[in-house]
Amino acid sequence: MAAPKKGRSASAQSKPGRSLALILIAIVALTGGMFASGNTTPRLGIDLAGGTSITLQAVNEPGQPNAINKTNMDTAVAIMNRRVNGLGVSETEVQTQGSSNIIVNIPRGTNSKEARDQVGTTAKLYFRPVLTTEVSGGSATASPSPSTSGSPSAKATDKGQKATGTSTPSSSASPSATATSQGRVVTDALKATSTPSATASSGSKTSASPTPSASGSSAASDAATKLQAQYAALDCTKKAAQTTAGKNAKATESTVACGKNSSGQWQKYVLGPAAVDGTDVKKAQAVFNTQSSAGWTVTMEFTSKGAKKFGDITGELAKNQPPQNQFAIVLDGNVVSDPRVSEALTGGSAEITGSFNQQEAQGLANMLSYGALPLSFKEQSVTTVTAALGGEQLHAGLIAGAIGLGLVIIYLLAFYRGLSIVAIPSLLVSAILTYVIMSLLGPTIHFALNLPAVCGAIVAIGITADSFIVFFERIRDEIREGRSLRPAVERAWPRARRTILVSDFVSFLAAAVLFIVTVGKVQGFAFTLGLTTVLDVVVVFFFTKPLMTLLARRKFFASGHKWSGLDPKGLGAKAPLRRTRRPSGPVAGPVDPKEA
C-alpha cells in the first residue's frame, strides 16, 4: 500500500511546471486582451477622475399634488441606481438631497448623455392607435411601414427608432396638403375612432351615426378642434416640439406626438387613447437576432391582463386601412415605433426590431425592465466636478500603500530570507492580475476605481502576505520535526491549504455581505476586497505552491542554507531519531570453559 502512495506523491511533485505555465498563459492572455481593448488603465470614479453632477428636482403632475414624498423619492433613487449602475459597480452615485431633489454624480469616462437620459426618463410607455401621420415640415409621401405578423408566440415586428421603413401617411395628406385639409383628416379620424358604427373612407369625410347626447357631441367636437389646431401647428423639426409634444397627455385622451423614421426625418402623429399601458409589460430585454438581418431587437412579454389588451387592440387595428391599422409605441411622449398590424396578436409577446445598435436596444430594454419612475423630474443644474481633491487623496493613498508594501518586503527579507524569492514574485503576480482585471472590468461591467476601492487593494496586500506566511510556517514546523525539505513541503501544503481557504472564505464572505448591504463608494471597497481575495487563492494554488516545490529541489534550499530561511539548526529542528533493536532471546556466543 505504501508504494502507490509514494508514486502518486512523486507524480504530484513532478508537475509544478504545469501550474506555473497555466497562470503564465492566463496573465499573457489577460494582458493581451487589455491592450487589444485599448483600456490599459482602470476606469476611475468621480472622486479620482472628476465628472458631472446633475441635480434633478421632482415636480408634481396634474392631479397628484402629494406625489412628492419619501417613499416615492426612495423608489426613484432605487430605479435610477439600477438603470445606470448595471451590475452595481459603475460608481454613478444617485442620492436624495432634501425632500424633492436627487443628486446624480456621473464619473468622467461614462456616457454622461446616456446616463442623464437613463436617470431622468420617466419611461411612461403606451401603445396608442395611429389616427394619422405625415413627415413634419415636408412631403407626406413615405414608404409603407413594416408589417406586424402573428405567430404562435405572437411576435410583433416593429421598425424601432431606426426602422427600415417609414410610416404610411393618411391618404388625405399630400405634398400640397393645407392646414384645412389636415384638420379635416384629424376630425374624421377622431370621429372614426369615437363612434362604433363609423367607417373610415380613404380621402373623404367619415360618416358616423349621431350620438345620443348633444353635449357629448359638442365636447367631442371641441376636443377635435383643439387637437386639429395642435396638429396643424406642430413642427417636429423643432427641438421644443420634440421634447414636449404629447409628453403630458393623459392615457385616456387623444394626443399629438413626434417620432423619427428610418430616414432620420421627424414624423408627426395624431394618436388615439392608450390601449395598453407600460405597466402591462412584464419583461423587456435586448436580444441579438441571429435568425434574420434584424440585428439588435427589444423583446417584450406582457402580463396576462396586458396580453388580452394587446390582442384586442391588434385585432381591431387589423380591420382598418393605413395608417389606422398601425399602433404607436410611445415612450415619454415620443413615438419609437409604429408597426402595421395584419392580424390579432394574442400570444402575449412582442418584438421591437429595426436598426437598433446594442446600446440603444439595451437602453430601451433597461428603462422598460426597471419600470417607470413614480415622479417626473426636471434638471435643476448640471455642474462639472474636478478631481483635484481626489487626486491629492489618491497620491497620499498610493504613498501609504507603497510604504506598507515596502515594510512587508523588509519583513519577509529579514525573517524569511531566501523564501522571499517565493513571496515577492507572488505579490507581483497578484498585483499584475489585479491591475489587468480592473482595467478589463471598466468597459465590461462599468467598474470604476475610487478611493475606497484603492483602500481595498491596499488591505489585500496583507491578506496575500498572510497566506504566504501560513504556508511557510507549516513548512518550518515540518522541518522542526526532523523532515527534509521536499517531504516537508508536501506534508505542509494540505494543512496550510485548509487554513488559507478558511481565512479567504471568511474575508470573501465579509466583502460579499458588505457589497450587498451598502451602496455607492463603499461597494467599490467591498468589490475590490472580494476580487483580490479570490485572486489570492488563485496565486497561492497556481504560483506560490508550484514555485516552492521547484525551489525545494535546489541545493540552496534543500541543504538548509542559513540564508534560505529553512536552516534546520536555526529553526531548532530535532535530531533524526535512530531506531535500535534489542535482542529478543539469548545471545549466542563462545562458551566459557569454566562454565562448561
RAPE-V897222 format. One record per backbone hydrogen bond with DSSP energy under -0.5 kcal/mol. CO is the residue of the C=O (numbers start at 0). NH is the residue of the N-H. Records with the same first field share a line. If there is no record, write none. Layout:
CO=NH, NH
This chain:
0=4
1=5
2=6
3=7
4=8
5=9
6=10
7=11
8=12
9=13
11=14
12=15
14=17, 18
15=19
16=20
17=21
18=22
19=23
20=24
21=25
22=26
23=27
24=28
25=29
26=30
27=31
28=32
29=33
30=34
31=35
32=36
33=37, 38
37=39
42=448
44=47, 48
45=49
49=107
50=384
51=53, 105
52=382
53=55, 103
54=379, 380
55=57, 101
56=377
58=375
60=63
63=66
66=68
68=72
69=73
70=74
71=75
72=76
73=77
74=78
75=79
76=80
77=81
78=82
79=83
80=84
81=85
84=87, 88
88=447
90=92
92=104
94=102
96=99, 100
99=57
100=96
101=55
102=94, 104
103=53, 105
104=92, 106
105=51
106=109
109=108, 111
110=114
111=115
112=116
113=117
114=118
115=119
116=120
121=372
122=124
123=331
124=277
125=127, 329
126=274, 275
127=327
128=271
131=269
132=169
133=267
134=137
145=339
146=148
147=341
150=153
153=155
154=156
155=157, 350
158=354
159=162
161=354
166=168
169=172
171=173
173=176
177=181
178=182
179=183
180=184
181=185
182=186
183=187
184=188
185=189
186=190
187=191
188=192
189=193
190=194
194=197
198=206
200=203
206=198
211=213
212=216
213=217
214=218
215=219
216=220
217=221
218=222
219=223
220=224
221=225
222=226
223=227
224=228
225=229
226=230
227=231
228=232
229=233
234=237
237=241
238=242
239=243
240=244
243=246, 247
245=248
249=252
250=273
254=270
256=268
257=334
258=266
260=263
264=260
265=135
266=258
267=133
268=256
269=130, 131
270=254
272=128
275=126
276=279
277=280
279=281, 302
282=300
284=298
286=288, 296
287=289
288=294
291=294
293=353
294=288
295=355
296=286, 298
297=351
298=284
299=349
300=281, 282
302=306
303=307
304=308
305=309
306=310
307=311
308=312
309=313
310=314
311=315
312=316
313=317
315=318
316=319
320=323
322=325
324=340
325=129
327=127, 329
328=330, 335, 336
329=125, 331
330=333
332=257
333=330, 335
336=328
338=326
339=147
343=345
347=301
349=299
350=157, 352
351=297
353=355
355=295
356=360
357=361
358=362
359=363
360=364
361=365
362=366
363=367
364=368
365=369
367=370
375=58
377=56, 379
380=54
382=52
384=50
386=390
387=391
388=392
389=393
390=394
391=395
392=396
393=397
394=398
395=399
396=400
397=401
398=402
399=403
400=404
401=405
402=406
403=407
404=408
405=409
406=410
407=411
408=412
409=413
410=414
411=415, 416
415=418
416=419
417=420
418=421, 422
419=423
421=425
422=426
423=427
424=428
425=429
426=430
427=431
428=432
429=433
430=434
431=435
432=436
433=437
434=438
435=439
436=440
437=441
438=442
439=443
440=444, 446
441=445
447=449
448=44
449=453
450=454
451=455
452=456
453=457
454=458
455=459
456=460
457=460, 461
458=461, 462
459=463
460=464
461=465
462=466
463=467
464=468
465=469
466=470
467=471
468=472
469=473
470=474
471=475
472=476
473=477
474=478
475=479
476=480
477=482
478=481
479=573
483=487
484=488
485=489
486=490
487=491
488=492
489=493
490=494
491=495
492=496
493=497
494=498
495=499
496=500
497=501
498=502
499=503
500=504
501=505
502=506
503=507
504=508
505=509
506=510
507=511
508=512
509=513
510=514
511=515
512=516
513=517
518=521
519=522, 523
520=523, 524
521=525
522=526
523=527
524=528
525=529
526=530
527=531
528=532
529=533
530=534
531=535
532=536
533=537
534=538
535=539
536=540
537=541
538=542, 543
539=544
542=546
543=547
544=548
545=549
546=550
547=551
549=552
550=553
553=556, 557
554=558
555=560
556=559
560=563, 565
562=417
565=567
566=570
567=571, 572
568=571
576=578
585=587
591=595
